[in-house]
Amino acid sequence: MARVTETNPGALPSVGAGDVSQHLLPLGPAGNGTLAAEPATSRLSTYAPNEFHLKPGAFAVAYDGTQIAFDVQPRIEAGVKLAPFRQIFEHTGGKLYWFGGTAQTVRAVNSSREIQIKIGEKAATVNNQTVKMEKTPFIDTGRTIVPLTFIRDALDVKINYDQKSGRLLIESKK
C-alpha cells in the first residue's frame, strides 16, 4: 500500500463511505501503517471495569456492552472526559487512516460516517459538517485523543458515565 506523499500537504484525498483509496495509510497499533492483528475488545457477560487496574482519573469504556481494551487509557483532564478515537471508532465497523507530516490528520470512514480530525484544531468534519470539540485533539503515545462529547456528537451515540464506579457506556442508537 502506498504512503501518502506531501506534494500538497493541505489536500487530502476524498474518501466516501465504502470507497477507500489506495493512497491512504491504515493506522495501525503504533501508527506505523500496519493493521492491528490483535483484537481490541473482549466480550463480557457483565460489564465489570474493576477487574483490571485503572490509573487515577482513568475510566473503563464499553461500546454496546463490549468492553474496549485501550493501550492509552481514557481519562478525565480538567473536567473533560477524553479517550483514544481509534478503538472506539473501530467498534462502528470503521477504519482509520493517518496523514502525517504537516497534515497531522485522521480520516475515519464507516458505512454512515466520514470524519476528519486535524491534530491541534478544535473543529472537525463529520459528513461534511463542522463539529466543534470542547478540547483540542492531541496525540498521546501514538493515539489521537478526543473529548467524549465529540464521540457522542460525531457518532450519534448515547454516553452514560457513572462517576463513582468510573464506568462509561457508549450505546449506539440502533
C-alpha positions as CSV (number, residue, x, y, z in Angstrom):
1,M,0.0,0.0,0.0
2,A,1.4,3.4,-0.9
3,R,2.1,6.1,1.6
4,V,0.6,9.5,1.3
5,T,3.0,11.9,-0.3
6,E,3.0,15.5,0.7
7,T,3.2,17.3,-2.6
8,N,0.2,19.3,-1.3
9,P,0.1,18.7,2.4
10,G,-3.2,20.6,2.9
11,A,-5.1,18.5,0.4
12,L,-6.3,15.1,1.5
13,P,-7.8,12.6,-0.9
14,S,-11.6,12.4,-0.7
15,V,-12.9,9.2,0.8
16,G,-16.6,8.3,0.8
17,A,-18.2,5.6,2.9
18,G,-17.2,2.2,1.4
19,D,-14.7,4.0,-1.0
20,V,-11.2,3.7,0.5
21,S,-8.5,5.0,-1.8
22,Q,-5.2,3.1,-2.1
23,H,-3.5,6.4,-1.3
24,L,-4.5,6.1,2.3
25,L,-2.3,4.6,5.0
26,P,-4.2,2.5,7.6
27,L,-3.5,3.5,11.2
28,G,-2.0,0.5,13.0
29,P,-1.4,-0.2,16.7
30,A,1.6,2.1,16.7
31,G,0.5,4.4,13.9
32,N,3.1,2.7,11.7
33,G,0.8,1.8,8.8
34,T,0.2,-1.9,9.8
35,L,-3.2,-3.2,10.5
36,A,-3.9,-4.4,14.1
37,A,-3.7,-8.2,14.3
38,E,-4.8,-8.4,17.9
39,P,-8.5,-7.9,18.9
40,A,-9.3,-4.6,20.6
41,T,-12.1,-5.9,22.7
42,S,-13.2,-8.7,24.9
43,R,-16.8,-9.7,25.2
44,L,-18.1,-9.7,28.8
45,S,-21.3,-11.1,30.1
46,T,-21.4,-8.3,32.7
47,Y,-19.6,-5.0,32.4
48,A,-17.1,-5.0,35.2
49,P,-14.3,-2.4,34.9
50,N,-12.9,-3.2,38.4
51,E,-11.5,-6.5,37.1
52,F,-8.4,-4.5,35.9
53,H,-6.5,-1.7,37.3
54,L,-7.2,1.9,36.3
55,K,-4.9,4.8,36.9
56,P,-6.3,7.7,39.0
57,G,-8.6,9.8,36.7
58,A,-9.0,7.0,34.2
59,F,-12.2,5.1,33.4
60,A,-13.3,2.0,31.7
61,V,-15.3,2.1,28.4
62,A,-17.8,-0.3,26.8
63,Y,-19.5,0.1,23.4
64,D,-22.9,-1.6,23.2
65,G,-21.9,-3.9,26.1
66,T,-18.5,-4.8,24.8
67,Q,-15.6,-3.6,26.9
68,I,-12.9,-1.8,24.9
69,A,-9.2,-2.5,25.5
70,F,-7.1,0.6,25.3
71,D,-3.3,0.9,25.1
72,V,-3.7,4.6,26.1
73,Q,-6.3,4.8,28.9
74,P,-9.3,7.1,28.7
75,R,-9.2,9.7,31.4
76,I,-10.6,12.9,32.8
77,E,-8.4,16.1,32.4
78,A,-9.6,19.4,33.7
79,G,-13.1,18.0,34.0
80,V,-13.2,16.8,30.4
81,K,-13.6,13.1,29.6
82,L,-11.1,12.1,26.9
83,A,-10.4,8.8,25.0
84,P,-8.4,7.5,22.1
85,F,-10.6,7.8,19.0
86,R,-9.3,4.7,17.1
87,Q,-10.5,2.0,19.4
88,I,-14.0,3.5,19.8
89,F,-14.5,4.2,16.1
90,E,-13.4,0.7,15.1
91,H,-16.4,-0.6,17.1
92,T,-18.6,1.0,14.5
93,G,-17.1,-1.2,11.8
94,G,-15.0,1.7,10.6
95,K,-11.4,2.1,9.5
96,L,-9.0,4.9,10.3
97,Y,-6.2,6.5,8.2
98,W,-3.4,8.7,9.3
99,F,-1.9,11.5,7.3
100,G,1.4,12.5,9.0
101,G,3.9,15.2,8.3
102,T,2.4,18.7,8.3
103,A,-1.2,17.3,7.7
104,Q,-1.4,15.6,11.1
105,T,-4.9,14.4,10.2
106,V,-7.0,11.4,11.0
107,R,-9.7,10.3,8.5
108,A,-12.2,7.8,9.7
109,V,-14.7,6.1,7.5
110,N,-17.6,3.6,8.2
111,S,-20.8,2.8,6.5
112,S,-22.5,6.0,7.6
113,R,-19.8,8.4,8.6
114,E,-16.8,10.2,7.2
115,I,-14.8,12.0,9.9
116,Q,-11.7,14.2,9.6
117,I,-9.8,15.3,12.7
118,K,-6.8,17.6,12.5
119,I,-4.5,17.5,15.5
120,G,-4.4,20.8,17.2
121,E,-7.7,22.1,15.8
122,K,-11.0,22.1,17.7
123,A,-13.1,21.9,14.6
124,A,-13.5,18.5,12.9
125,T,-15.6,17.5,9.9
126,V,-18.3,14.9,10.2
127,N,-20.1,14.1,6.9
128,N,-19.1,17.4,5.5
129,Q,-20.4,19.3,8.5
130,T,-18.2,21.2,11.0
131,V,-18.3,19.8,14.6
132,K,-16.6,21.8,17.3
133,M,-14.8,20.0,20.2
134,E,-14.7,21.2,23.7
135,K,-10.9,20.4,23.9
136,T,-8.4,20.4,21.1
137,P,-7.5,16.8,19.9
138,F,-3.9,15.7,20.6
139,I,-1.5,12.8,20.3
140,D,-0.6,10.6,23.3
141,T,1.7,7.7,22.7
142,G,0.7,7.5,19.1
143,R,-3.1,7.8,19.7
144,T,-5.4,10.6,18.8
145,I,-7.2,11.7,22.0
146,V,-10.6,13.4,21.7
147,P,-13.3,14.5,24.1
148,L,-16.1,12.0,24.6
149,T,-18.6,14.8,23.8
150,F,-17.1,14.7,20.3
151,I,-17.6,10.9,20.1
152,R,-21.2,11.4,21.2
153,D,-21.8,14.1,18.5
154,A,-19.8,12.6,15.7
155,L,-21.2,9.0,16.1
156,D,-24.7,10.0,17.2
157,V,-24.4,7.7,20.3
158,K,-25.6,7.9,23.9
159,I,-23.0,8.1,26.6
160,N,-23.6,7.3,30.2
161,Y,-20.9,7.8,32.9
162,D,-21.0,6.6,36.5
163,Q,-18.5,8.8,38.3
164,K,-18.4,6.6,41.5
165,S,-17.5,3.4,39.6
166,G,-15.6,5.0,36.8
167,R,-17.7,3.2,34.2
168,L,-18.6,4.7,30.9
169,L,-21.1,3.0,28.5
170,I,-21.4,4.1,24.9
171,E,-24.6,3.0,23.3
172,S,-25.5,3.2,19.6
173,K,-29.0,4.4,18.8
174,K,-29.9,1.3,16.8
